[in-house]
């Protein structure tokens, strides 16, 4: 947590939660019945915002946002100017700078901006202010509860339903914001977890401003790929573990959030990559993580299985089957008809699987587990979470990381030598992924030879993966009861691709010793 008390003036601490529902009708009534909110009267208001930036997007480049907010009807509108800065993380729990003042007549107030230190640094001569122009708008109905508790804490819970617009483009707003008004941050987290037990949520890192910029850029709901942290060679254990795990988990949740609104198969792929990266690094770091219990996620398992099954179907439909169509059809009209029927069966299966996954994301237990991991990761950023004996200096960290990667590499090489059938090859491929993900994440702390290991792991992963994709397409075809001849063709092709690509032998690894 950022502090044991309320962060104070000029700082906003909040948790953002997306609400992954196909129809938000009745959400306000559902929230109002929750035990945590039932005794508090909600306030309803229409909120309209205009966001400003320069043509060169000077504010966006600095992770800043400037808006004019209109609250109230046409007869007595009120305008507020809000300038926000963002923290450097990508978490649903955010600590941001905030400067808000009245804006009479709906005009920007330059003097108020100059009073904010971040703006002073950005715009010392007023050139940025002079170049400001409307960029995008948001309009939403806000239903807000102020929850005051016996411990002195006060939290605003705001349900926002509306739209972001940029020119002719628009995107829905359906989210819950919990902002700490007074008291300890722990109260904010506790209330969020209480709500997540009853309402389906997804941790949401992107603010309305960030989503507005993405809408204007045409990148809203675009797949989020791995962005390994730029670790310094002298990074401490605490300075390494939390940022690395946080970036990986953010990749997972960002792609899940985008997939709620888009059927792009790459979102499913990148969500699974984010989760596998997170699991791989967590396995690597587990011995070094503080004693606080790592949240369990059995409630997420059905959703993760559905995600994997949808990925298998997507790969078959978009990659494997198109590649093999001409080899099977070979100009035969009858075969072409059978292949087309098979493709239709796969497409129907994809539609059913998407619906099943979206239903799974609407289970409160899934969002509650994701929120628990989000809050656990935030806890890891606190020095208090690490005992003196647990946090290690840079040189010791580099030595420990190299030992762990060397041990993982030895496990992978052994699995590769034993990979004489499909099951053992699949294990070798999983270990290749783990090795690859961890080397990519920890590259600055590793010796040069691990780059060769990375290339070898990627080569084996791709080779075994191509064979497995064809084999899996055959399994799916049989499950969907398509033409037996196609199933046999896919099996035969997979058998012909079986085998592991040759990998140059690596020099003997030194024996791993000790740990943290």
ZADRENMAR-739358 format. One line per 5 residues: number of its first residue (from 1); their letters; for each residue x, y, z of C-alpha. Coordinates in steps of 0.02 Angstrom, whole numbers, plus 50000, padded with zeros to 5 digits. Each point is the difference from the previous one (the first is absolute). Example, Ala and Ser with C-alpha at 12.3 -4.5 7.8 and 13.67 -1.06 7.14 Angstrom:
BEGIN
1) as) 50615,49775,50390  50069,50172,49967;
END
This chain:
BEGIN
1) xxxxx) 50000,50000,50000  50060,50176,49968  49972,50056,50178  49922,49951,50165  49890,50153,49994;
6) xxxxx) 49902,50093,49866  50125,50064,49872  49942,50179,50026  49962,50150,49889  50058,49990,49821;
11) xxxxx) 50003,49810,49999  49865,49877,49947  50002,49817,50054  49872,49893,49912  49959,49826,49936;
16) xxxxx) 49924,49983,49826  49896,49849,49955  49924,49961,49831  49829,49917,50001  50004,49865,49865;
21) xxxxx) 49813,49990,49969  49914,49994,49832  49855,50103,50070  50032,50121,50144  49813,50027,50031;
26) xxxxx) 49963,49976,50183  50179,50017,50059  49962,50150,50111  49858,49906,50084  50110,49847,50022;
31) xxxxx) 50137,50102,50081  49877,50092,50112  49947,49832,50075  50177,49951,50051  50027,49997,50189;
36) xxxxx) 50143,50125,49987  49891,50128,49909  49822,49962,50053  50000,50125,50144  50067,50143,49895;
41) xxxxx) 49893,50109,49887  50067,50016,49822  50018,50164,49907  49963,50003,49813  50074,50128,49880;
46) xxxxx) 50042,50021,49818  50184,50033,49969  50071,50072,49839  50187,50023,49975  50106,50082,49867;
51) xxxxx) 50183,49944,49998  50133,50119,49934  50172,49974,49928  50117,50078,49873  50003,49939,49818;
56) xxxxx) 50164,49912,50043  49917,49914,50151  50121,50077,50124  49895,49949,50150  49974,49822,49942;
61) xxxxx) 50189,49979,49980  50022,50045,50184  49855,49890,50060  49901,50155,50046  49818,50047,49970;
66) xxxxx) 49908,50166,50001  49810,50012,49994  49856,50118,50023  49854,49915,50086  49821,50060,49989;
71) xxxxx) 49883,49940,50136  49816,50045,50009  49865,50052,49879  49992,50140,49872  49916,50116,50125;
76) xxxxx) 50143,50000,50126  50154,49913,49931  50157,49989,50106  50173,49984,49923  50155,49926,50079;
81) xxxxx) 50177,49996,49931  50100,49845,50047  50183,49968,49964  50064,49825,50036  50168,49914,49995;
86) xxxxx) 50018,49812,49996  50112,49884,50098  50124,49894,49904  49907,49836,50026  49866,49908,49903;
91) xxxxx) 49888,49945,50143  49816,50018,50040  50058,50076,50165  50074,50170,49955  50075,50146,50094;
96) xxxxx) 49990,50157,49895  50028,50185,50020  49840,50101,49985  49969,50188,49999  49819,50055,49984;
101) xxxxx) 49927,50176,49999  49837,50084,49945  50001,50059,49819  49872,50140,49983  49918,50005,49829;
106) xxxxx) 50083,49837,49946  50168,50079,49956  50170,49930,50045  50084,50087,50148  50186,50022,49962;
111) xxxxx) 50044,50069,50172  49937,49843,50085  50107,49891,49886  50155,50103,50036  49972,49966,50185;
116) xxxxx) 50025,49813,49970  50186,49954,50005  49988,49870,49858  49921,50130,49886  50135,50126,50045;
121) xxxxx) 50131,49876,49942  49903,49958,49842  49955,50177,49948  50117,50132,50077  49967,50128,49863;
126) xxxxx) 49814,49969,49966  50027,49929,49825  49911,49837,50040  49849,50089,50071  49988,50110,49846;
131) xxxxx) 49996,49845,49888  49863,49907,50095  49845,49945,49905  49856,49877,50029  50057,49821,49968;
136) xxxxx) 49856,49885,50049  49847,49995,50112  49918,49887,50127  49818,50002,50053  49931,49884,50132;
141) xxxxx) 49869,49978,50133  50082,49987,50171  49918,49914,50148  50106,50031,50153  49997,49940,50180;
146) xxxxx) 50107,50076,50139  50041,49862,50123  50053,50063,50171  50061,49868,50121  50028,49991,50187;
151) xxxxx) 50189,50006,49978  49985,50177,49929  50027,49950,49819  49895,50073,49861  49991,49925,49826;
156) xxxxx) 49904,50055,49847  49933,49856,49896  49951,50063,49827  49913,49901,49863  50030,50083,49831;
161) xxxxx) 49897,49951,49847  50020,50095,49837  50116,50029,49853  50168,50069,49944  49992,50091,49833;
166) xxxxx) 50135,50060,49882  49930,50066,49836  49893,49861,49928  50076,49867,50112  49926,49949,50166;
171) xxxxx) 50029,49870,50135  49896,49948,50151  50034,50046,50180  49943,49869,50125  50108,50007,50155;
176) xxxxx) 50008,50020,50187  50120,50121,50084  50038,49994,50186  50090,50155,50062  50071,50022,50174;
181) xxxxx) 49937,50164,50072  50066,49975,50178  50082,49865,50104  50118,49856,49967  50024,49921,49828;
186) xxxxx) 49961,49831,50077  49818,50054,50016  49994,50034,49813  50067,49826,49959  49883,49916,50123;
191) xxxxx) 49847,50084,49926  50053,49956,49822  50019,49818,50050  49828,49999,50083  49920,50066,49840;
196) xxxxx) 50097,49878,49890  49925,49855,50098  49828,50044,49929  50026,50095,49836  50100,49940,49848;
201) xxxxx) 50151,50114,49979  50166,50006,49908  50146,50105,50067  50018,50148,49882  50166,50091,49987;
206) xxxxx) 49956,50120,49858  49915,50162,50052  49862,50082,49897  50132,50121,49936  50116,49860,49944;
211) xxxxx) 49856,49912,49914  49948,50164,49918  50172,50024,49927  50001,49820,49939  49830,50027,49918;
216) xxxxx) 50067,50152,49907  50157,49904,49948  49900,49850,49940  50089,49888,50127  49860,49971,50125;
221) xxxxx) 49981,49814,50035  50161,49964,49905  50095,49847,50064  50126,50040,50137  50165,49909,49975;
226) xxxxx) 50141,49969,50122  50096,50154,50055  50142,49937,50110  50057,50119,50136  50162,50096,49976;
231) xxxxx) 50090,49930,50151  50163,50076,50058  50144,49882,50037  50000,50057,50182  49814,49974,50027;
236) xxxxx) 49953,49927,50169  49891,49847,50019  49848,50106,50046  50035,50119,49857  50003,49852,49880;
241) xxxxx) 49859,49885,50055  49853,50119,50012  50026,50095,49835  50032,49841,49902  49847,49910,50068;
246) xxxxx) 49894,50157,49987  50038,50027,49815  49958,49819,49959  49837,50001,50097  49954,50167,49919;
251) xxxxx) 50023,49921,49829  49878,49862,50050  49863,50113,50070  50016,50133,49863  49969,49870,49864;
256) xxxxx) 49855,49924,50098  49921,50173,50015  50021,50032,49814  49932,49829,49953  49835,50042,50087;
261) xxxxx) 49970,50123,49857  50092,49915,49856  50011,49828,49920  50179,50024,49941  50086,49830,50023;
266) xxxxx) 50164,50088,50039  49923,50066,50162  49971,49821,50058  50178,49956,49950  50079,50147,50091;
271) xxxxx) 49892,49973,50155  50065,49821,50010  50178,50059,49970  49982,50126,50142  49933,49869,50119;
276) xxxxx) 50135,49874,49954  50136,50131,50019  49929,50044,50171  49992,49818,50055  50176,49966,49934;
281) xxxxx) 50076,50147,50093  49901,49963,50157  50068,49822,49998  50176,50069,49978  49980,50129,50140;
286) xxxxx) 49897,49896,50121  50143,49959,50118  50042,50185,50012  49827,50076,50021  49956,50060,50176;
291) xxxxx) 49909,49881,50114  49831,50081,49969  49890,49871,49918  49991,50011,49811  49815,50007,49953;
296) xxxxx) 49929,49836,49935  49897,50000,49842  49899,49837,49991  49845,50104,49961  50087,50059,49841;
301) xxxxx) 50041,49826,49937  49839,49971,49899  50026,50168,49914  50183,49960,49963  49950,49831,49925;
306) xxxxx) 49872,50086,49888  50131,50127,49949  50119,49861,49947  49864,49906,49906  49951,50158,49906;
311) xxxxx) 50183,50028,49954  50010,49823,49929  49846,50032,49893  50065,50170,49944  50168,49926,49947;
316) xxxxx) 49912,49861,49904  49884,50123,49910  50124,50139,49962  50165,49907,49976  50000,49810,49990;
321) xxxxx) 49849,49960,49892  50027,50138,49870  50180,49938,49980  49941,49821,49964  49845,50033,49896;
326) xxxxx) 50079,49988,49828  50097,49842,50046  49840,49912,50048  49881,50067,49867  50124,49982,49855;
331) xxxxx) 49871,50060,49874  49869,49870,50051  49825,50078,50009  49937,49870,50121  50145,50027,50118;
336) xxxxx) 49977,50188,49986  49820,49980,50059  50052,49892,50147  50135,50125,50048  49876,50144,49995;
341) xxxxx) 49881,49904,50113  50144,49969,50120  50044,50186,50002  49821,50044,50042  50001,49876,50144;
346) xxxxx) 50158,50082,50067  49927,50175,49984  49845,49948,50096  50111,49925,50134  50095,50165,50013;
351) xxxxx) 49837,50095,50025  49945,49881,50138  50169,50010,50084  50000,50190,49998  49830,50002,50082;
356) xxxxx) 50057,49876,50132  50155,50105,50039  49900,50161,50011  49880,49913,50119  50147,49943,50105;
361) xxxxx) 50066,50179,50012  49831,50050,50071  50026,49887,50151  50042,50108,50152  50126,49870,50063;
366) xxxxx) 50111,50031,49848  50010,50188,50027  50023,49978,50187  50152,49890,49969  50073,50123,49874;
371) xxxxx) 49975,50143,50123  50085,49900,50138  50153,49977,49890  49998,50186,49955  50000,50050,50183;
376) xxxxx) 50133,49870,50043  50114,50071,49865  49974,50175,50070  50045,49934,50173  50165,49937,49929;
381) xxxxx) 50046,50179,49952  50003,50051,50184  50168,49991,50091  49906,49941,50154  49952,49839,49909;
386) xxxxx) 50183,49949,49988  50106,49955,50150  50181,50054,50000  50055,49821,49971  49883,49981,49851;
391) xxxxx) 50050,50151,49897  50170,49974,49919  50122,50123,49918  50037,50002,49814  50154,49888,49993;
396) xxxxx) 49917,49865,50102  49842,50014,49896  50097,49977,49838  50084,49844,50069  49835,49929,50060;
401) xxxxx) 49911,50035,49835  50139,49916,49901  49991,49846,50110  49812,49987,49976  50009,50021,49811;
406) xxxxx) 50144,49875,49987  49898,49873,50099  49848,50028,49889  50109,49980,49845  50065,49833,50065;
411) xxxxx) 49822,49940,50030  49952,50049,49823  50150,49912,49922  49959,49840,50095  49818,50009,49943;
416) xxxxx) 50060,50026,49822  50108,49845,50006  49851,49900,50065  49874,50068,49873  49965,49843,49902;
421) xxxxx) 49809,50015,49991  49866,50134,49993  49977,50016,50188  50185,50018,50038  50021,50121,49855;
426) xxxxx) 49860,50106,50072  50092,50008,50167  50160,50051,49910  49902,50137,49912  49927,50065,50164;
431) xxxxx) 50174,50007,50078  50064,50089,49843  49865,50132,50024  50043,50022,50184  50184,50018,49958;
436) xxxxx) 49964,50123,49861  49880,50108,50102  50118,50012,50149  50155,50038,49896  49906,50137,49907;
441) xxxxx) 49938,50075,50164  50169,49994,50089  50117,50031,49853  50100,50143,50079  50047,49889,50148;
446) xxxxx) 50058,49849,49898  50164,49954,49914  50017,50002,49811  49988,49811,49981  49817,50004,50050;
451) xxxxx) 49959,50088,49837  50049,49841,49909  49887,49902,50117  49861,50122,49958  50021,49970,49813;
456) xxxxx) 50005,49812,50024  49844,50001,50109  49906,50105,49873  50052,49881,49861  49941,49846,50094;
461) xxxxx) 49840,50085,50056  49956,50045,49821  50044,49828,49930  49905,49898,50128  49859,50127,49997;
466) xxxxx) 49972,49981,49813  49983,49811,50018  49888,50016,50152  49885,50123,49911  49966,49875,49860;
471) xxxxx) 49975,49860,50126  49882,50108,50101  49901,50047,49844  49974,49814,49970  49940,49974,50179;
476) xxxxx) 49878,50145,49983  49939,49937,49831  49962,49830,50074  49912,50081,50148  49893,50103,49880;
481) xxxxx) 49955,49841,49902  50061,50065,49833  50037,49886,49853  50107,49852,50052  50111,50019,49848;
486) xxxxx) 50049,50176,50056  50039,49938,50175  50113,49864,49931  50084,50125,49884  50038,50116,50148;
491) xxxxx) 50066,49855,50104  50111,49943,49859  50069,50173,49970  50036,50022,50186  50090,49832,50005;
496) xxxxx) 50108,50057,49855  50046,50159,50094  50040,49909,50162  50173,50024,50072  50102,50133,50087;
501) xxxxx) 50109,50124,49904  50185,49973,50024  50078,50116,50128  50187,50030,50011  50064,49929,50165;
506) xxxxx) 50032,50128,50134  50157,49997,50107  49980,49908,50165  49912,50107,50127  50083,50026,50169;
511) xxxxx) 49910,49916,50144  49869,50113,50080  50034,50034,50183  49903,50081,50135  49856,50120,49983;
516) x) 49939,50156,50082;
END
